[in-house]
């Protein structure tokens, strides 16, 4: 009888802990999350906040074609397609954790669209208008990279040139996808502020928040399996880029207080062919704002090298 009571109490404790972790780590979307103007708080963003809000407002005015596809697991995925020149490459933009493409890319997206590129801004699974309620930190999202690329190939032909451009979670996602059997049309990958692995970033953020990571991490692994139906330790950006078949431009701010710069360096060291560009004093995903001229020059030069964007 005593053992049954103790066992029941333990099950309740495990269930409560897993429900709590699911809510703070994996569940999405949360209230207000899909609001493009709902910027994250933080002193590093504050100097740019007004400018970012203006850029978001301007980007929202740009006409787009809403598109929907089905992911490999039948999840509905939503995106905004901005048609560019007939001969221009296709950029697929992957936003960050509980973010939106319009908010996370802002002026960079508007710049790419203004340059005549074909831009597809997607809602990651479990965000915006896409389906699911579990963020999988790139484990399942990496397969969505292939689904979106297949969509473009089916619609515009296999001769197109495609580049993946990710920021934060989106950056880690495209890097994890680089280790898959990527299509011939994929010419390059740009990753801004990626983390080294799902496990590492969850532990890093947990430690920063004062949580007992060693105690809670096994519960996080269990929660991912039960609620999200995925293995949190299945792959990592570090391991995936070792198999990458396309050029990679990796950008990271050296004052990133969310995804430490050392993670970007660790990823770059896993593949000597990766071009690593560090931005002094830049916070998380703020390189494009800290030094806009240099950021755009790097992206432009990379695209000219890998995708033949000779006319800007």
C-alpha positions as CSV (number, residue, x, y, z in Angstrom):
1,X,0.0,0.0,0.0
2,X,2.8,2.4,1.0
3,X,4.7,1.6,-2.2
4,X,1.6,2.3,-4.3
5,X,1.1,5.7,-2.6
6,X,4.7,6.6,-3.1
7,X,4.7,5.5,-6.7
8,X,1.5,7.5,-7.3
9,X,3.0,10.6,-5.7
10,X,6.2,10.2,-7.9
11,X,4.1,9.9,-11.0
12,X,2.2,13.1,-10.2
13,X,5.5,14.9,-9.5
14,X,6.9,13.8,-12.8
15,X,3.8,14.8,-14.7
16,X,3.7,18.2,-13.1
17,X,7.4,18.8,-13.9
18,X,7.0,17.7,-17.5
19,X,3.9,19.9,-17.9
20,X,5.8,22.9,-16.6
21,X,8.8,22.2,-18.8
22,X,6.7,21.7,-21.8
23,X,5.1,25.1,-21.3
24,X,8.3,27.1,-20.9
25,X,10.6,25.1,-23.3
26,X,8.5,23.6,-26.1
27,X,4.9,24.8,-26.2
28,X,4.0,27.3,-28.9
29,X,2.4,29.7,-29.7
30,X,2.0,31.6,-26.5
31,X,-0.4,34.6,-26.2
32,X,0.9,37.6,-28.2
33,X,3.7,35.6,-29.7
34,X,2.6,36.0,-33.3
35,X,2.4,39.8,-33.0
36,X,5.1,41.2,-35.2
37,X,5.4,44.3,-33.0
38,X,5.8,42.4,-29.8
39,X,9.6,42.8,-29.5
40,X,11.5,40.9,-26.8
41,X,12.7,43.0,-23.8
42,X,16.4,43.6,-23.3
43,X,18.9,46.4,-23.0
44,X,20.8,45.3,-26.0
45,X,17.8,45.8,-28.3
46,X,16.7,49.0,-26.7
47,X,18.9,51.4,-28.8
48,X,17.4,49.9,-32.0
49,X,13.8,49.3,-30.8
50,X,12.2,52.3,-32.5
51,X,14.0,51.7,-35.8
52,X,13.0,48.0,-35.7
53,X,9.3,48.8,-35.2
54,X,9.4,51.2,-38.2
55,X,11.0,48.5,-40.4
56,X,8.4,46.0,-39.3
57,X,5.6,48.5,-40.2
58,X,7.2,49.1,-43.6
59,X,7.6,45.4,-44.3
60,X,4.0,44.7,-43.4
61,X,3.0,47.0,-46.3
62,X,4.8,45.0,-48.9
63,X,2.4,42.8,-50.9
64,X,3.0,39.0,-50.7
65,X,1.5,35.8,-51.8
66,X,0.3,33.5,-48.9
67,X,1.4,29.9,-49.5
68,X,0.8,26.7,-47.7
69,X,2.4,23.3,-47.9
70,X,2.4,20.0,-45.9
71,X,5.5,19.0,-44.0
72,X,6.9,15.4,-44.1
73,X,4.7,14.6,-41.1
74,X,1.6,16.3,-42.7
75,X,1.8,19.4,-40.4
76,X,0.5,22.4,-42.2
77,X,3.1,25.1,-42.9
78,X,2.5,28.7,-43.9
79,X,4.7,31.2,-45.7
80,X,4.8,34.6,-47.3
81,X,6.2,34.7,-50.8
82,X,7.6,37.9,-52.3
83,X,8.2,37.5,-56.1
84,X,11.4,38.9,-57.4
85,X,13.2,38.9,-60.8
86,X,12.8,35.9,-63.0
87,X,16.6,35.2,-62.9
88,X,17.0,35.9,-59.2
89,X,17.8,33.3,-56.6
90,X,15.3,32.2,-54.0
91,X,15.9,33.0,-50.3
92,X,14.0,31.0,-47.7
93,X,14.1,32.9,-44.3
94,X,13.8,30.9,-41.1
95,X,13.1,32.9,-38.0
96,X,14.0,32.4,-34.3
97,X,12.5,30.9,-31.2
98,X,8.9,31.9,-30.7
99,X,9.5,34.6,-33.3
100,X,8.2,35.7,-36.6
101,X,10.1,36.2,-39.9
102,X,8.8,39.8,-40.2
103,X,10.0,40.7,-36.7
104,X,13.3,38.8,-36.8
105,X,14.5,39.7,-40.2
106,X,12.9,43.2,-40.5
107,X,15.1,45.5,-42.6
108,X,17.2,42.6,-43.9
109,X,14.1,41.0,-45.5
110,X,13.0,44.3,-47.0
111,X,16.5,44.9,-48.3
112,X,16.5,41.5,-50.0
113,X,13.1,42.1,-51.5
114,X,14.1,45.5,-52.7
115,X,17.1,44.0,-54.4
116,X,14.8,41.9,-56.5
117,X,15.4,38.5,-54.9
118,X,12.6,35.9,-54.6
119,X,12.0,35.8,-50.8
120,X,10.0,33.2,-49.0
121,X,9.4,34.1,-45.3
122,X,8.1,31.0,-43.5
123,X,6.3,30.5,-40.2
124,X,8.2,27.8,-38.4
125,X,6.1,24.9,-37.2
126,X,4.3,25.7,-34.0
127,X,4.5,29.4,-34.7
128,X,2.3,31.9,-36.6
129,X,-0.1,30.3,-39.0
130,X,1.8,27.0,-39.2
131,X,0.5,23.9,-37.4
132,X,1.7,21.9,-34.3
133,X,2.3,23.1,-30.7
134,X,5.8,21.8,-30.2
135,X,9.0,23.6,-31.0
136,X,11.6,20.9,-31.6
137,X,14.7,23.1,-31.7
138,X,15.6,22.1,-35.2
139,X,15.1,18.4,-35.0
140,X,11.8,18.3,-37.0
141,X,12.2,21.9,-38.4
142,X,15.3,20.7,-40.4
143,X,13.1,18.4,-42.4
144,X,10.8,21.4,-43.1
145,X,13.8,23.1,-44.8
146,X,13.6,20.3,-47.4
147,X,9.8,20.5,-47.7
148,X,9.9,24.2,-48.5
149,X,12.8,23.7,-51.0
150,X,10.8,20.9,-52.7
151,X,7.9,23.3,-53.0
152,X,10.0,25.9,-54.8
153,X,11.5,23.3,-57.1
154,X,8.1,21.8,-57.9
155,X,6.7,25.3,-58.7
156,X,9.6,27.0,-60.4
157,X,11.7,24.1,-61.7
158,X,14.9,22.3,-60.6
159,X,17.2,24.8,-62.3
160,X,16.5,27.5,-59.7
161,X,19.1,28.6,-57.1
162,X,18.1,28.5,-53.4
163,X,19.7,29.8,-50.3
164,X,18.6,29.1,-46.7
165,X,18.9,32.1,-44.3
166,X,18.3,31.4,-40.7
167,X,18.5,33.4,-37.5
168,X,18.9,32.0,-34.0
169,X,16.7,28.8,-33.9
170,X,16.3,29.2,-37.6
171,X,20.1,29.4,-38.0
172,X,20.6,26.2,-36.0
173,X,17.8,24.6,-38.0
174,X,19.4,25.3,-41.4
175,X,22.7,24.1,-40.2
176,X,21.2,20.9,-38.9
177,X,19.5,20.5,-42.2
178,X,22.9,20.9,-44.0
179,X,23.8,17.4,-43.0
180,X,20.8,15.9,-44.8
181,X,20.6,14.9,-48.4
182,X,20.1,18.4,-49.7
183,X,18.8,19.1,-53.2
184,X,21.0,20.3,-56.0
185,X,19.2,23.7,-56.2
186,X,20.5,24.6,-52.7
187,X,23.6,26.7,-53.3
188,X,24.4,28.1,-49.9
189,X,23.4,28.6,-46.2
190,X,23.6,31.8,-44.1
191,X,23.3,31.2,-40.3
192,X,23.1,34.2,-38.0
193,X,23.5,33.4,-34.2
194,X,23.1,29.6,-34.3
195,X,23.4,27.4,-31.2
196,X,25.5,24.2,-31.2
197,X,22.8,21.8,-30.3
198,X,19.2,21.7,-28.9
199,X,20.4,20.2,-25.6
200,X,23.2,22.7,-25.2
201,X,21.0,25.8,-25.7
202,X,18.3,24.5,-23.4
203,X,20.9,23.8,-20.7
204,X,22.5,27.2,-21.3
205,X,19.3,29.1,-21.0
206,X,18.3,27.1,-18.0
207,X,21.5,27.8,-16.2
208,X,21.2,31.5,-17.0
209,X,17.7,31.4,-15.5
210,X,18.9,29.8,-12.3
211,X,17.2,26.4,-12.8
212,X,18.9,23.2,-11.5
213,X,19.8,22.0,-15.0
214,X,21.4,18.7,-14.0
215,X,18.2,17.8,-12.2
216,X,15.7,19.0,-14.8
217,X,17.5,18.0,-18.0
218,X,16.4,14.3,-17.9
219,X,12.8,15.6,-17.5
220,X,13.3,17.9,-20.5
221,X,14.3,14.9,-22.6
222,X,11.3,13.0,-21.4
223,X,9.0,16.0,-22.0
224,X,10.3,16.3,-25.6
225,X,9.5,12.6,-26.3
226,X,6.1,12.7,-24.7
227,X,4.7,16.0,-25.9
228,X,6.7,16.6,-29.0
229,X,7.4,13.1,-30.1
230,X,11.1,13.7,-30.8
231,X,14.5,12.8,-29.5
232,X,16.1,16.0,-28.1
233,X,19.5,14.5,-28.6
234,X,19.0,13.2,-32.1
235,X,21.4,15.6,-33.9
236,X,23.2,18.9,-33.5
237,X,24.5,21.7,-35.7
238,X,28.1,20.8,-34.9
239,X,27.7,17.2,-36.1
240,X,25.5,18.1,-39.1
241,X,27.9,20.7,-40.7
242,X,30.5,18.0,-41.0
243,X,28.4,16.5,-43.7
244,X,27.4,19.8,-45.4
245,X,27.8,19.9,-49.2
246,X,27.2,23.7,-49.7
247,X,29.1,26.8,-48.6
248,X,28.1,28.3,-45.3
249,X,28.4,31.8,-44.0
250,X,28.1,31.9,-40.2
251,X,27.6,35.2,-38.4
252,X,27.7,35.8,-34.7
253,X,27.8,38.7,-32.3
254,X,30.6,38.4,-29.7
255,X,28.4,39.9,-27.0
256,X,25.5,37.5,-27.5
257,X,24.0,36.9,-24.1
258,X,21.5,34.4,-25.2
259,X,23.3,32.1,-27.6
260,X,27.0,32.4,-26.6
261,X,29.4,33.3,-29.3
262,X,31.5,30.2,-28.4
263,X,28.7,28.1,-29.9
264,X,29.1,29.7,-33.3
265,X,32.8,29.2,-33.1
266,X,32.4,25.6,-32.1
267,X,30.2,25.0,-35.2
268,X,32.7,26.8,-37.5
269,X,35.6,24.7,-36.1
270,X,33.6,21.5,-37.1
271,X,33.9,22.4,-40.8
272,X,37.0,24.4,-41.9
273,X,35.1,25.4,-45.1
274,X,32.6,27.5,-43.0
275,X,33.2,31.3,-43.3
276,X,32.9,32.7,-39.8
277,X,32.3,36.4,-39.3
278,X,32.1,37.9,-35.8
279,X,30.6,41.2,-35.0
280,X,32.3,43.0,-32.0
281,X,29.8,44.3,-29.4
282,X,26.8,42.8,-31.1
283,X,24.1,41.1,-29.0
284,X,21.9,38.2,-29.9
285,X,20.7,38.4,-33.5
286,X,21.6,42.1,-33.6
287,X,24.6,42.0,-36.0
288,X,22.4,43.4,-38.8
289,X,21.6,46.4,-36.7
290,X,25.0,46.8,-35.0
291,X,26.8,47.2,-38.3
292,X,24.3,47.2,-41.2
293,X,26.7,48.1,-43.9
294,X,29.1,45.3,-43.1
295,X,26.3,42.8,-42.6
296,X,24.7,43.5,-45.9
297,X,28.1,43.5,-47.7
298,X,28.8,40.0,-46.3
299,X,25.5,38.7,-47.4
300,X,25.7,40.2,-50.8
301,X,29.2,38.9,-51.5
302,X,28.2,35.5,-50.3
303,X,25.2,35.4,-52.6
304,X,27.2,36.6,-55.5
305,X,29.7,33.8,-54.9
306,X,27.3,30.9,-54.4
307,X,24.1,31.9,-56.3
308,X,25.3,34.0,-59.1
309,X,23.5,37.2,-58.1
310,X,25.5,39.4,-60.3
311,X,22.9,42.1,-60.8
312,X,21.8,44.0,-57.7
